[in-house]
Amino acid sequence: MHNFILYGHGGSGNHGCEAIVRSLIKIVNNIGSYDMPLLMAARGFDDIQYEIDKIANVSKVETINPSPTTAFLHAYLRLKLLKQYEYLDTLPYIYAVKNDKKKYSLALSIGGDNYCYGDTSNFACINRSYNKLGIKTALIGCSIEPNIINHTIIERDLSKYAVIIARESITYEALHKAGLRNIKLLPDPAFQLDRIDLPLPKGFTENNTVGLNISHIIIEAENHSNLALYSCERLIEHIIDTTDMQIALIPHVVWEGKDDRVPLRMLFEKYKHTGRVVMIEDHNCMELKGYIARCRFMIAARTHASIAAYSTCVPTLVVGYSVKAKGIAKDIFGTYENYVLPVQSLAQEDDLKNAFDWIYKNEDLIRTHLQSMMPEYRERALLIGEELKKIM
């Protein structure tokens, strides 16, 4: 019996992270019978709240107190003398495995875009540590900004994975150009996420509602103060004035300080008097996918909100801010032009409205394309399991 570890997981209050965990466990179970994986959880309380503990053994990283071993003293000295925090941060990941009676053969780094932002020292240290324990590592469903791959330390870290599965071709091509050969290109695991259809709230008309997901990230990333929010207001007014469609405001991350509900509630309060706008409250990722699947269109800032839409053949405009948005759209449509609106390029209040109008005018072509290619594309995500089987 092979046992495996999932790490690099931010917590299920980000429902994209939750979707990856649920989908990847489903994919692995598709190739054989496995014990519940050990999930190293940065926000374990999230995972208990959304019942991830029913499908994984949740190890709350924040509650693991390293004992005063030689390894702890070594890591502590590195922090104090060299300002190298990653060795101390990695200890809970090592102790969780050593204190477990199970023998683990594989550890899957599942953050998706953990190599997109900021310092990756922690992930490199965890990767090395698991390798030293005789545990193979795999980087699953990743997007990596091409401009960081050529950094020698990053390259050395990436080469230690038994396999890297990129979720879009921009990352795959950048990895290949950097000389890495332990790479595969397969869709994000969340294209295999199951959906749950809850009763629709009043004001949500099935197949005639525009789903809108925005986040603090796009508001911070855009180049003109408050323009992203003003653009959303202009879009809502445009939809109300020129169509008979309803608008559903759908959060996909609810972490404190990064809560999609904050900007969405601002919009809801401004337009609730119209009777055309409904606020979807927090749900698990499968239930959120159920709402998104019953939209006529989706406008999404969060990657896994867009994946929920793509995978259920809903014409989608992504308000993107990184390589993952462009890469996924490029692989589905052959180009990201018109399908992704980089938030950094917002210059006028009508930019978002105009981008949506293109999706609206090409609705039938987009939906037909998704319906023709998505079944096979979704199925390809199951091949992640076959790649993992090769290295077990």
N, C-alpha and C positions, 0 to 999 in steps of 0.2 A: 504494500500500500504506500503510494507516494503522498506525502503531506507537503503543503505549500503555504507560503507566507505572502500576504499582500501588504505593501508599505508605500509610503509617499501619498497616502490618502489624507486629504485635508479635513474631512468630516462631512457628514450627510446633510448638514445645514446648507451646504452647497449641493444642490440636487444633481448637478453634473457629476460630482464625485460619487454620490450615491448611485447614480445610473451606471457608472463604470464598474463599481463593486458588484452590483446585482447582475449586470450583464456578463462580466468576466467569470463569475462563479457559475452562471448558467452555461457559458461556453465550455469551461473546463469539465463540468459534469456531463457535457454532451459527448466527451471522448472516453469516459469511464466513470467508475464509482470512486469517489474520493471522500475522505473525512472533511468536516468543516474546516476551512482554512483559518490560519491565525491572521487576524487583521490588526496591524499596528495603526492605531487611531490617534491622530493628533487632537481630535475633539471627540473623545469617546462618548461623552454625554449625548452628542448629536446622534451617534449610531444606535444608542439604546432607544432614544426617542422615536427614531424612524424604524425600529425593529430589525436593524441589520444583525443584531445578536441572534436572530433566529436562523441565519444562514452562515454566520461566521463567528468564530471565537474572538470577541473584541478585546484587545489588550490596550488599555488606556495609557498611552505614553506619558501623559501628564501625571499619572499616579504611581509610576514606577520609580522608586527611590534607589538609586545605585548604592550598593554597599561599599564600605571602605576597603576595596580590594586593591591589588597592585595596579590593575587597569584603571581604577578610579583615580588613584593618586597620580598616575602617569598623565591621564587626561586633564586632571585639575592643574597640574604644573604647566601643561601646554597652554591652558587658558590664561593662567596668571603671568607666565613668563613670555609667551609668544602670541598671546591674544588669539589663539586657535580654539575657538569654541566648539568646532564640529566634533572633536573627539569626545567631549563630555556629553554632547547632545546625542551621540550615537550609542552610548552605553545602554540606555533602556531597550534598544532594538536587539542588542546582544544578550542582555540578561533575560529578556522575555523568551528567547529561544533556549538558552542554557537551562532555564528553570522549568521548561516544559518537558514532560516525559516523552513526547513524540519526537521522532527523528525527521527533520525537514530536509528535503532534497532540492527545493526550488523556492526562490524569493522573487516575487513580481513587483517591480516598481510601476505604480499605476497612476501617478499624478496627472498624466496627460500633458500638461504644459509646465511641469516643474523645472524644465530646462529652458523655459522662455524668459523668466524674470529673475534678475538679481543673482545673488550668490548661490552656487550649486555645491558648495563644499560639503554640506551635510549629506547630500545624496551620494557624492563620491566616496565619502568615508563609510557610509552604510554598505555601499557596493563592495568596497575592499574588505570590510569586516566579515560580511557574509561569505565572500569567496574564501577567506582564511579559515572559516569554519567548515569548509567543504560544501557549501550551499551554492549552487549555481544561481545566477541572477539573470533576469530578463527585463527589459524596458518595454512596456506595453502601451500601445495607443498614443504614442508621443507626437508632439509637435515641438520643434526646436528652431529658434531664430537662427537663420543661416550665418549671420555675422558673428555668432559666438562659437560655432563649431570648430573653427580653425585655431582656437586657443589651445595650446599644447596640453594644459591640464585637463580641459574638457575632453579632448581627443583621447587622452590616456585613460580617463574614466570610462568613456563610452566603449572603448575597445575591450573592457573587462566583462561586459555583458555577454552572456552566451548567445543571445539574440536581441536585436532591437527591432520592434515592429512599429514603423511609422504609420500614422493614420492618414497622411496626405502626402502627395507627391513632391511638394516644394521641400519639405523636410527630408524625404527620401533622397531626392536628387542632391541636396546639400551634403547629406551624410556620405553618399557615394562619391561625390567630388572630393571630399576630405580624405578619401582612401579607406573608409570603413567598409567591410564586406560582411559583417555579421548582421545584415539588415534585410528586412522584408517590408513590403508595402501592402497593408490590409486596412479595411475601414475601422473606425473607432468602434470598440466593443459595444457602445451604447446603441448602435444601429440594431442590436439584438434585444434591446430592452422590451419587456412585455408592457402592455398598457392595461389600465383599469379605468373603465368608464363609469364615473359617478353621475348621479342626476345633475342635469345642468341647472344653474341658478337662473332666476328670473332675469331676463334681459340678455341672455346668451342664446342666440338663434343658431341652431346647428347648421353648419355649412353656409351661413351668411353672417359670420362674425369675423372681424379682424383681431387676431391676437397681437398684443403689444407687450414686449418685454424690454425694459431698459434697466440699466444698472448705474451705480455710482461711478463705475470704471469709465463708461463712455463720457460721462459728464466731466470727469477729471482729465480724460485724454484729449478732448476736443480743444482746439486752439483759440476759441473765442468764448469768453465768459458767458455762461448760461445759454449759449446758442443751442446746445443739444436739447435742453428742456424746452426752449422756445420752439424748436423745430418739431418736437413731439406735439406741442399745443397746436401748431399750425396744421400738422397732419391730421390730428383728431378733428379739428374744425372743418378741414377739407372733406374728410370722410362723412361727417355729419351733414354737411351742406350739399354734397354732390352724389351721395349714394343712399341706399336704404339699409346699409350694413350696420350691425352693432359693433361695439369695440369691447374686447375683454382684456383687462390689464392683468398680466400673468407673471408673478415673481418666480425666480428660479434659484436665487440665493437669499438666505435669510439670516446670515451671520450679523451679529452686532457690528456696526460700523461699515458693513458692506451689504446692507439689507436692501434688496430691490424694492421692497414694499414702501420705502421712504419716498423715492421720487414718484412711484406709481400712485401712492395715496394722494400726493400733491395734485396729480392729474385728475384722480377720481373726484376729489373735493371740488375742483374747478368745474367739472363737466357732469357731475351726477344729476344735476337739475334737468339735463336734456332727456333723461331716460334712455339714452343710447350707449351708456358706458357702464360696465359692470366690473367690480373688483373681485378677482379670484384670490382667496386666502391661501395660506400655506398648506401644502399636501406633500405626500411623498412623490418621488420622481415618476412612478408608474401612473399615479392619479393625475399628475400634471400633464403627462403625455396624453392621457385620455381627453383632457380639455383641449390641448393643442391640436390633436388629431381631428377634432370636430370643428375647427376653424376653417374658414374659407381661404384666408391668407394669414401668414405669420410674419411679424417684424420682430427680430430677435437680436439682442445684444449678447446674450449668453450663448456660448457654443452649443451646449447640450439642449437648450431650448430649440435651437435651430435644427439639431439632429433629430429631436422628437418630431419636428415638422417635416423635415426631408423624408424621414423613414416612414411617414404615413402619407406621403405624396401631397403635402400642403405647399402651395407656392409660397416661397419665403424670401424676404429681403433681410440680409444680415447687416447689422450696423457693427462693423468689425473694428478691431484695434490691434490685431496681431496676425502672424503667419497662418494660424490654424483656420481662421475664417476664410481667408483667400484660398488656402490649399484644399480644403474640403469642397468648397464651391467649384473650384477648377476641376477637381476629379469627377464631380457629378455632372457638370454642364459643359466641360471643355474650356471654360473661361470663368473668371470671377467678375469680369466686367458686367455691370448692371445687376449682379446678384449680391455683391458686397459693396456697401458704402463705407469706406474708411472714415471713422469718426474724426480723424485728424484733418480730413479734407473738407469738413463742413465749413462753409464760408457764408452762406445765406440761409435765412429761415426756411426758404422753400426747397432747399436741397433734398431733405428727407421726403417731402411731399412729392417732388418730381421723381425721385428714385422709386417710390411706391407706385406712382402712376405707370411707370414702365412695367412693373410686375403685374399691375392690374390689367393693362392693355394686352399683355401676353399671357394671361392666365391660362387659357386653354392649351397653348403650346407647352407651357411649363409643366402643367399637371399631366399632360399626355406623356411628356418625356419622363417624368418621375415614375409614372405608372408602368412605363415600358422597361426602365432600367433598374428600378429600386429593388424588386424581388431578388434579382441576382446579386446586386450590390450588398444587400442585407445578408444574403447567404454567405458571401465571401468573408464576413466578419467571423463566421464559425471556424474558418481556417486558422484563426489564432490558436485554437485548441490543438490543431494538427501540428503547428510549428512548435508549440510547447511540448507536445508528445515526443518530438524528435530529440529534445535535450534532456528529457527526464531520465 
